[in-house]
Amino acid sequence: MKRLIVIGGSAPSSFSFDRSVYGSVVAADSGYDTARRLSIPVDSVVGDLDSTSYREEIEAMGIRGCSHDKDESDTELAIASGSGEYDLLGGGEGRIDHTLSLFSTFIRCGYPSLWFMRVDTVASLSGHVELSAAEGTELSFMSIEGTVQVRSKGLFWELDGFPLSPSSVSLSNRMRASLVSLDIDGTILMRMRAEDHERIMIGRTL
Protein backbone atom coordinates (compact mmCIF):
# COMPACT_ATOMS: atom_id res chain seq x y z
CA MET A 1 0.00 0.00 0.00
CA LYS A 2 0.97 3.60 -0.49
CA ARG A 3 2.30 5.93 2.17
CA LEU A 4 0.65 9.27 2.83
CA ILE A 5 3.13 12.03 3.67
CA VAL A 6 1.63 15.13 5.27
CA ILE A 7 3.68 18.32 5.27
CA GLY A 8 3.21 21.95 6.30
CA GLY A 9 1.96 24.63 3.95
CA SER A 10 -1.18 24.91 1.88
CA ALA A 11 -3.46 21.91 2.37
CA PRO A 12 -7.06 21.11 1.42
CA SER A 13 -9.81 22.11 3.84
CA SER A 14 -10.92 18.48 3.97
CA PHE A 15 -9.49 15.09 3.03
CA SER A 16 -11.18 11.69 2.74
CA PHE A 17 -8.65 9.45 4.46
CA ASP A 18 -8.95 5.74 3.64
CA ARG A 19 -6.78 3.32 5.64
CA SER A 20 -7.31 0.65 2.98
CA VAL A 21 -5.37 2.91 0.57
CA TYR A 22 -2.59 4.02 2.90
CA GLY A 23 -0.47 1.58 4.83
CA SER A 24 1.18 4.33 6.87
CA VAL A 25 0.99 8.07 7.47
CA VAL A 26 4.13 10.13 8.03
CA ALA A 27 3.91 13.76 9.16
CA ALA A 28 6.79 16.16 8.56
CA ASP A 29 6.97 18.73 11.38
CA SER A 30 3.91 21.03 11.05
CA GLY A 31 2.37 18.42 8.79
CA TYR A 32 1.31 16.94 12.12
CA ASP A 33 -0.86 20.03 12.67
CA THR A 34 -2.44 19.52 9.24
CA ALA A 35 -3.08 15.83 9.89
CA ARG A 36 -4.59 16.65 13.26
CA ARG A 37 -6.89 19.27 11.70
CA LEU A 38 -8.04 16.81 9.04
CA SER A 39 -8.47 13.93 11.54
CA ILE A 40 -5.82 11.81 9.81
CA PRO A 41 -4.18 9.25 12.14
CA VAL A 42 -0.39 9.69 12.12
CA ASP A 43 1.97 6.72 12.49
CA SER A 44 5.24 8.67 12.71
CA VAL A 45 6.57 12.22 12.79
CA VAL A 46 9.91 13.40 11.39
CA GLY A 47 11.75 16.71 11.29
CA ASP A 48 13.18 19.22 13.72
CA LEU A 49 9.73 20.08 15.18
CA ASP A 50 10.41 23.82 14.98
CA SER A 51 7.14 24.64 13.16
CA THR A 52 4.53 22.44 14.78
CA SER A 53 2.19 23.80 17.44
CA TYR A 54 2.09 20.37 19.10
CA ARG A 55 5.73 19.71 19.97
CA GLU A 56 4.95 18.57 23.53
CA GLU A 57 2.21 16.25 22.28
CA ILE A 58 4.58 14.74 19.72
CA GLU A 59 7.36 14.32 22.27
CA ALA A 60 4.88 12.63 24.62
CA MET A 61 4.57 9.99 21.88
CA GLY A 62 8.29 9.25 22.38
CA ILE A 63 9.36 11.16 19.27
CA ARG A 64 12.28 13.58 19.42
CA GLY A 65 13.00 16.13 16.71
CA CYS A 66 16.26 16.05 14.79
CA SER A 67 18.74 18.93 14.72
CA HIS A 68 17.61 22.12 13.01
CA ASP A 69 21.04 22.33 11.36
CA LYS A 70 20.66 19.65 8.70
CA ASP A 71 21.09 19.32 4.95
CA GLU A 72 17.71 17.68 4.28
CA SER A 73 14.33 19.40 4.45
CA ASP A 74 11.71 17.87 6.74
CA THR A 75 9.80 16.75 3.63
CA GLU A 76 12.87 14.98 2.28
CA LEU A 77 13.32 13.19 5.60
CA ALA A 78 9.69 12.07 5.46
CA ILE A 79 9.96 10.74 1.91
CA ALA A 80 13.27 9.01 2.70
CA SER A 81 11.78 7.37 5.82
CA GLY A 82 10.26 4.62 3.67
CA SER A 83 10.15 3.28 0.16
CA GLY A 84 7.63 2.69 -2.58
CA GLU A 85 4.68 4.69 -3.83
CA TYR A 86 3.49 7.70 -1.84
CA ASP A 87 0.99 10.56 -1.97
CA LEU A 88 1.79 14.03 -0.65
CA LEU A 89 -0.63 16.25 1.26
CA GLY A 90 0.16 19.94 1.78
CA GLY A 91 2.93 22.25 0.64
CA GLY A 92 3.16 24.42 -2.44
CA GLU A 93 1.08 27.55 -3.05
CA GLY A 94 3.22 29.50 -0.61
CA ARG A 95 6.89 30.42 -0.43
CA ILE A 96 8.49 29.98 -3.84
CA ASP A 97 11.74 28.69 -2.32
CA HIS A 98 9.81 25.95 -0.54
CA THR A 99 8.03 24.97 -3.75
CA LEU A 100 11.29 24.83 -5.72
CA SER A 101 12.81 22.79 -2.90
CA LEU A 102 9.92 20.32 -3.22
CA PHE A 103 10.60 19.95 -6.94
CA SER A 104 14.26 19.29 -6.16
CA THR A 105 13.23 16.67 -3.60
CA PHE A 106 10.98 14.94 -6.17
CA ILE A 107 13.90 14.69 -8.59
CA ARG A 108 16.20 13.20 -5.94
CA CYS A 109 13.75 11.01 -4.03
CA GLY A 110 10.93 10.17 -6.42
CA TYR A 111 7.65 11.77 -7.41
CA PRO A 112 4.42 11.50 -5.42
CA SER A 113 1.64 9.67 -7.25
CA LEU A 114 -0.72 12.44 -6.19
CA TRP A 115 0.00 15.76 -4.52
CA PHE A 116 -2.98 17.34 -2.75
CA MET A 117 -2.96 21.10 -2.09
CA ARG A 118 -5.60 23.71 -1.29
CA VAL A 119 -6.15 24.93 -4.86
CA ASP A 120 -4.37 22.31 -6.97
CA THR A 121 -3.97 18.57 -7.20
CA VAL A 122 -0.94 17.31 -9.13
CA ALA A 123 -0.47 13.79 -10.54
CA SER A 124 2.81 12.34 -11.76
CA LEU A 125 2.36 10.45 -15.03
CA SER A 126 4.54 8.14 -17.10
CA GLY A 127 4.07 5.46 -19.75
CA HIS A 128 0.59 5.09 -21.27
CA VAL A 129 -2.10 7.05 -19.43
CA GLU A 130 -5.82 7.45 -20.12
CA LEU A 131 -7.81 10.32 -18.61
CA SER A 132 -11.59 10.26 -18.39
CA ALA A 133 -13.47 13.46 -17.49
CA ALA A 134 -15.91 16.01 -18.85
CA GLU A 135 -15.02 17.80 -22.05
CA GLY A 136 -13.45 21.17 -21.30
CA THR A 137 -11.73 20.05 -18.10
CA GLU A 138 -8.64 22.21 -17.65
CA LEU A 139 -5.25 20.52 -17.28
CA SER A 140 -1.65 21.74 -17.33
CA PHE A 141 1.34 19.54 -18.15
CA MET A 142 4.99 20.11 -17.21
CA SER A 143 8.36 18.44 -16.77
CA ILE A 144 10.64 19.59 -13.99
CA GLU A 145 13.69 17.60 -15.13
CA GLY A 146 14.86 17.39 -18.70
CA THR A 147 12.87 17.18 -21.92
CA VAL A 148 10.03 14.65 -22.17
CA GLN A 149 8.28 13.69 -25.38
CA VAL A 150 4.51 13.20 -25.10
CA ARG A 151 2.02 11.98 -27.66
CA SER A 152 -1.57 12.89 -26.91
CA LYS A 153 -5.05 12.37 -28.31
CA GLY A 154 -8.08 14.26 -27.11
CA LEU A 155 -6.55 17.54 -25.90
CA PHE A 156 -7.50 20.93 -27.29
CA TRP A 157 -3.80 21.56 -27.89
CA GLU A 158 -2.23 18.20 -28.66
CA LEU A 159 1.25 17.64 -27.24
CA ASP A 160 2.72 15.84 -30.26
CA GLY A 161 5.72 17.86 -31.37
CA PHE A 162 5.57 19.94 -28.19
CA PRO A 163 8.25 18.50 -25.90
CA LEU A 164 7.71 19.32 -22.24
CA SER A 165 10.69 20.70 -20.32
CA PRO A 166 11.39 23.12 -17.46
CA SER A 167 11.28 25.89 -20.11
CA SER A 168 8.28 24.54 -22.08
CA VAL A 169 4.96 24.05 -20.25
CA SER A 170 1.51 23.19 -21.62
CA LEU A 171 -0.40 25.72 -19.54
CA SER A 172 -4.19 25.66 -19.13
CA ASN A 173 -4.78 23.02 -21.78
CA ARG A 174 -8.26 21.49 -22.04
CA MET A 175 -9.86 18.14 -22.78
CA ARG A 176 -11.40 18.26 -26.27
CA ALA A 177 -13.06 14.87 -25.66
CA SER A 178 -14.20 12.97 -22.59
CA LEU A 179 -11.28 10.54 -23.03
CA VAL A 180 -7.65 11.62 -23.42
CA SER A 181 -4.77 9.25 -24.07
CA LEU A 182 -1.13 10.09 -23.38
CA ASP A 183 2.06 8.21 -24.21
CA ILE A 184 4.89 9.66 -22.16
CA ASP A 185 8.61 8.97 -22.61
CA GLY A 186 9.60 9.88 -19.06
CA THR A 187 7.77 11.45 -16.11
CA ILE A 188 5.63 14.58 -16.21
CA LEU A 189 3.41 16.40 -13.74
CA MET A 190 -0.23 17.13 -14.52
CA ARG A 191 -1.94 19.92 -12.63
CA MET A 192 -5.71 19.90 -12.17
CA ARG A 193 -8.01 22.01 -10.05
CA ALA A 194 -8.52 20.43 -6.64
CA GLU A 195 -12.28 20.36 -7.14
CA ASP A 196 -11.84 18.44 -10.41
CA HIS A 197 -9.71 15.65 -8.96
CA GLU A 198 -12.61 13.40 -7.95
CA ARG A 199 -14.15 13.87 -11.41
CA ILE A 200 -11.04 12.77 -13.34
CA MET A 201 -10.33 9.07 -13.71
CA ILE A 202 -6.65 8.32 -14.30
CA GLY A 203 -5.71 4.96 -15.78
CA ARG A 204 -2.01 4.18 -15.88
CA THR A 205 -0.18 1.51 -17.86
CA LEU A 206 3.60 1.42 -17.67
C-alpha positions as CSV (number, residue, x, y, z in Angstrom):
1,M,0.0,0.0,0.0
2,K,1.0,3.6,-0.5
3,R,2.3,5.9,2.2
4,L,0.6,9.3,2.8
5,I,3.1,12.0,3.7
6,V,1.6,15.1,5.3
7,I,3.7,18.3,5.3
8,G,3.2,21.9,6.3
9,G,2.0,24.6,4.0
10,S,-1.2,24.9,1.9
11,A,-3.5,21.9,2.4
12,P,-7.1,21.1,1.4
13,S,-9.8,22.1,3.8
14,S,-10.9,18.5,4.0
15,F,-9.5,15.1,3.0
16,S,-11.2,11.7,2.7
17,F,-8.6,9.4,4.5
18,D,-9.0,5.7,3.6
19,R,-6.8,3.3,5.6
20,S,-7.3,0.7,3.0
21,V,-5.4,2.9,0.6
22,Y,-2.6,4.0,2.9
23,G,-0.5,1.6,4.8
24,S,1.2,4.3,6.9
25,V,1.0,8.1,7.5
26,V,4.1,10.1,8.0
27,A,3.9,13.8,9.2
28,A,6.8,16.2,8.6
29,D,7.0,18.7,11.4
30,S,3.9,21.0,11.0
31,G,2.4,18.4,8.8
32,Y,1.3,16.9,12.1
33,D,-0.9,20.0,12.7
34,T,-2.4,19.5,9.2
35,A,-3.1,15.8,9.9
36,R,-4.6,16.6,13.3
37,R,-6.9,19.3,11.7
38,L,-8.0,16.8,9.0
39,S,-8.5,13.9,11.5
40,I,-5.8,11.8,9.8
41,P,-4.2,9.3,12.1
42,V,-0.4,9.7,12.1
43,D,2.0,6.7,12.5
44,S,5.2,8.7,12.7
45,V,6.6,12.2,12.8
46,V,9.9,13.4,11.4
47,G,11.7,16.7,11.3
48,D,13.2,19.2,13.7
49,L,9.7,20.1,15.2
50,D,10.4,23.8,15.0
51,S,7.1,24.6,13.2
52,T,4.5,22.4,14.8
53,S,2.2,23.8,17.4
54,Y,2.1,20.4,19.1
55,R,5.7,19.7,20.0
56,E,4.9,18.6,23.5
57,E,2.2,16.3,22.3
58,I,4.6,14.7,19.7
59,E,7.4,14.3,22.3
60,A,4.9,12.6,24.6
61,M,4.6,10.0,21.9
62,G,8.3,9.3,22.4
63,I,9.4,11.2,19.3
64,R,12.3,13.6,19.4
65,G,13.0,16.1,16.7
66,C,16.3,16.0,14.8
67,S,18.7,18.9,14.7
68,H,17.6,22.1,13.0
69,D,21.0,22.3,11.4
70,K,20.7,19.7,8.7
71,D,21.1,19.3,4.9
72,E,17.7,17.7,4.3
73,S,14.3,19.4,4.5
74,D,11.7,17.9,6.7
75,T,9.8,16.7,3.6
76,E,12.9,15.0,2.3
77,L,13.3,13.2,5.6
78,A,9.7,12.1,5.5
79,I,10.0,10.7,1.9
80,A,13.3,9.0,2.7
81,S,11.8,7.4,5.8
82,G,10.3,4.6,3.7
83,S,10.1,3.3,0.2
84,G,7.6,2.7,-2.6
85,E,4.7,4.7,-3.8
86,Y,3.5,7.7,-1.8
87,D,1.0,10.6,-2.0
88,L,1.8,14.0,-0.7
89,L,-0.6,16.3,1.3
90,G,0.2,19.9,1.8
91,G,2.9,22.3,0.6
92,G,3.2,24.4,-2.4
93,E,1.1,27.5,-3.1
94,G,3.2,29.5,-0.6
95,R,6.9,30.4,-0.4
96,I,8.5,30.0,-3.8
97,D,11.7,28.7,-2.3
98,H,9.8,25.9,-0.5
99,T,8.0,25.0,-3.8
100,L,11.3,24.8,-5.7
101,S,12.8,22.8,-2.9
102,L,9.9,20.3,-3.2
103,F,10.6,19.9,-6.9
104,S,14.3,19.3,-6.2
105,T,13.2,16.7,-3.6
106,F,11.0,14.9,-6.2
107,I,13.9,14.7,-8.6
108,R,16.2,13.2,-5.9
109,C,13.8,11.0,-4.0
110,G,10.9,10.2,-6.4
111,Y,7.7,11.8,-7.4
112,P,4.4,11.5,-5.4
113,S,1.6,9.7,-7.3
114,L,-0.7,12.4,-6.2
115,W,0.0,15.8,-4.5
116,F,-3.0,17.3,-2.7
117,M,-3.0,21.1,-2.1
118,R,-5.6,23.7,-1.3
119,V,-6.1,24.9,-4.9
120,D,-4.4,22.3,-7.0
121,T,-4.0,18.6,-7.2
122,V,-0.9,17.3,-9.1
123,A,-0.5,13.8,-10.5
124,S,2.8,12.3,-11.8
125,L,2.4,10.5,-15.0
126,S,4.5,8.1,-17.1
127,G,4.1,5.5,-19.7
128,H,0.6,5.1,-21.3
129,V,-2.1,7.1,-19.4
130,E,-5.8,7.4,-20.1
131,L,-7.8,10.3,-18.6
132,S,-11.6,10.3,-18.4
133,A,-13.5,13.5,-17.5
134,A,-15.9,16.0,-18.8
135,E,-15.0,17.8,-22.0
136,G,-13.5,21.2,-21.3
137,T,-11.7,20.0,-18.1
138,E,-8.6,22.2,-17.6
139,L,-5.3,20.5,-17.3
140,S,-1.7,21.7,-17.3
141,F,1.3,19.5,-18.1
142,M,5.0,20.1,-17.2
143,S,8.4,18.4,-16.8
144,I,10.6,19.6,-14.0
145,E,13.7,17.6,-15.1
146,G,14.9,17.4,-18.7
147,T,12.9,17.2,-21.9
148,V,10.0,14.7,-22.2
149,Q,8.3,13.7,-25.4
150,V,4.5,13.2,-25.1
151,R,2.0,12.0,-27.7
152,S,-1.6,12.9,-26.9
153,K,-5.0,12.4,-28.3
154,G,-8.1,14.3,-27.1
155,L,-6.6,17.5,-25.9
156,F,-7.5,20.9,-27.3
157,W,-3.8,21.6,-27.9
158,E,-2.2,18.2,-28.7
159,L,1.3,17.6,-27.2
160,D,2.7,15.8,-30.3
161,G,5.7,17.9,-31.4
162,F,5.6,19.9,-28.2
163,P,8.3,18.5,-25.9
164,L,7.7,19.3,-22.2
165,S,10.7,20.7,-20.3
166,P,11.4,23.1,-17.5
167,S,11.3,25.9,-20.1
168,S,8.3,24.5,-22.1
169,V,5.0,24.0,-20.2
170,S,1.5,23.2,-21.6
171,L,-0.4,25.7,-19.5
172,S,-4.2,25.7,-19.1
173,N,-4.8,23.0,-21.8
174,R,-8.3,21.5,-22.0
175,M,-9.9,18.1,-22.8
176,R,-11.4,18.3,-26.3
177,A,-13.1,14.9,-25.7
178,S,-14.2,13.0,-22.6
179,L,-11.3,10.5,-23.0
180,V,-7.7,11.6,-23.4
181,S,-4.8,9.2,-24.1
182,L,-1.1,10.1,-23.4
183,D,2.1,8.2,-24.2
184,I,4.9,9.7,-22.2
185,D,8.6,9.0,-22.6
186,G,9.6,9.9,-19.1
187,T,7.8,11.4,-16.1
188,I,5.6,14.6,-16.2
189,L,3.4,16.4,-13.7
190,M,-0.2,17.1,-14.5
191,R,-1.9,19.9,-12.6
192,M,-5.7,19.9,-12.2
193,R,-8.0,22.0,-10.0
194,A,-8.5,20.4,-6.6
195,E,-12.3,20.4,-7.1
196,D,-11.8,18.4,-10.4
197,H,-9.7,15.6,-9.0
198,E,-12.6,13.4,-8.0
199,R,-14.1,13.9,-11.4
200,I,-11.0,12.8,-13.3
201,M,-10.3,9.1,-13.7
202,I,-6.7,8.3,-14.3
203,G,-5.7,5.0,-15.8
204,R,-2.0,4.2,-15.9
205,T,-0.2,1.5,-17.9
206,L,3.6,1.4,-17.7
